[in-house]
Amino acid sequence: MKRLPFYLVEISPWPITTAVRRIIITIGIINWFHSKRTNILIIRIIIIIIRIYQWWRDISREATYIGKHTSHTQNSLRLGIILFITREICFFCSFFWSFFHIRISPSIEIGAHWPPIGIQPIDPIRIPLLNTATLLFSGFLVTWSHHKLIIKKLLKSSILLIITIIIGIYFSYLQITEYNYTSFRIADSVFGSTFFIITGFHGIHVIIGSLFLLSILTRILNNHFSRNHHFGFEAAAWYWHFVDVVWILLYISIYWWGSL
């Protein structure tokens, strides 16, 4: 058999089971919208998190203990994460495009006025500004942690990464607090729908990024990374910086410009 310079992934049950679980979660979200019941949805989310953990565990074994992730494989993984982030950029661009369209030219249905009559926008100087500061600081910390990993200071790298994860959790907490105190809801005109959809999807990405960093922290504590073999950390850092950039654009356009 011809020996290839890259790793051909073996048959795994995790992609298909994760895909099925995501479909079930989508159905659960729709059921939640109609029946207001979250018990089944929470159970399904826990199950898919377990599936993702098992999948990432197998990938970590392939990279760390089996030695399947050669330099060619790592280059392919880098291209994969770049394409993934590019897809997410296009995903958010579609929402920003819809917001810019209605913001620049308010339709007659909302009184040809922005913000729509009866909508009190969120003050961008309060919680949104605090969220911006915390998320930008977390981006600095994850870069610093990556640098400490490269120079083999694993303890400092772990501490910085723990602080970053705590800040990510704090950001999510502030986002939920902000939702509880808004004077409008998702059904309140196009303002409410675009606001909650964009900020909600960004919040989901923050939660995913926090879980991503948590898995990297576990690998650091288990001494899985070296100076020349730490692509997992790079991928998590790229994703976290992507989340930071999206939030900056979101803060400027939705919170600041959108409240004028």
KAMO-V16855 format. One record per backbone hydrogen bond with DSSP energy under -1.0 kcal/mol. NH is the residue of the N-H (numbers start at 0). CO is the residue of the C=O. If there is no record, write none. Layout:
nh	co
NH	CO
NH	CO
//
This chain:
nh	co
16	12
17	13
18	14
19	15
20	16
21	17
22	18
23	19
24	20
25	21
26	22
27	23
28	24
29	25
30	26
31	27
32	28
33	29
34	30
35	31
41	37
42	38
43	39
44	40
45	41
46	42
47	43
48	44
49	45
50	46
51	47
52	48
53	49
54	50
55	51
56	52
57	53
58	54
59	55
60	56
61	57
62	58
63	59
64	60
65	60
67	61
69	67
73	69
74	70
75	71
76	72
77	73
78	74
79	75
80	76
81	77
82	78
83	79
84	80
85	81
86	82
87	83
88	84
89	85
90	86
91	87
92	88
93	89
95	91
96	92
97	93
98	94
99	95
100	96
101	97
102	98
103	99
104	100
109	106
110	107
111	106
118	115
125	122
129	125
130	126
131	127
132	128
133	129
134	130
135	131
136	132
137	133
138	134
139	135
140	136
141	137
142	138
143	139
144	140
145	141
146	142
147	143
148	144
149	145
150	146
151	148
152	147
156	152
157	153
158	154
159	155
160	156
161	157
162	158
163	159
164	160
165	161
166	162
167	163
168	164
169	165
170	166
171	167
172	168
173	169
174	170
175	171
176	172
177	173
178	174
179	175
187	184
188	186
191	187
192	188
193	189
194	190
195	191
196	192
197	193
198	194
199	195
200	196
201	197
202	198
203	199
204	200
205	201
206	202
207	203
208	204
209	205
210	206
211	207
212	208
213	209
214	210
215	211
216	212
217	213
218	214
219	215
220	216
221	217
222	219
223	218
225	228
233	229
234	230
235	231
236	232
237	233
238	234
239	235
240	236
241	237
242	238
243	239
244	240
245	241
246	242
247	243
248	244
249	245
250	246
251	247
252	248
253	249
254	249
255	250
256	251
257	252
259	256
//
